[in-house]
């Protein structure tokens, strides 16, 4: 595709609900990243995939957060039992290979009520 | 802990002014410094700097890395209202994976 796409663009969840956020990376990009951006802050790293392998999940804030990329292309970030502090913009980025420029999608704004 | 600090936090200028945005980093196994422009939501890539002292230019924007001072600057000349955005810098480690971002500089260009 022309760029990284994410869906939905906006998600409102009630506290305790589960949510799933989708990322479609640029075609052929091997590396895929998830970041969380709170209001007024820079993006913070959550997790990283090389093809289907999740090589780093050190940034996931709790075991309620889970990410997968089963076929090495589309990725899903799942948040279980959402809490108000999960409210943020979730950004996905992809790069052609490790160490290359990361290109970002438009993000999903999650609001937990 | 890896850290990236940007200054100023915000800046208001008039069209035609020249601005300089600063970024300093403390990152183990540093590889590259990246600059992004963020309007609305998606950070848009501007520059990736790996070598010290080599200026990169794109139109009215230019940037340079100083590995001795662990810093980088982003210059914008003849600013336009369309330059209004948050400018983010981020450090990439030699492992080539996650970016560590600063909090950004919010630039407002008044007509």
Interface residues (C-beta under 8 A of the other chain):
Chain A: X4 X31 X33 X35 X40 X41 X42 X43 X44 X45 X48 X55 X56 X59 X89 X91 X98 X99 X101 X102 X103 X104 X105 X106 X107 X109
Chain B: X4 X31 X32 X34 X36 X40 X41 X42 X43 X44 X45 X48 X88 X90 X92 X95 X96 X97 X98 X99 X100 X101 X102 X103 X104
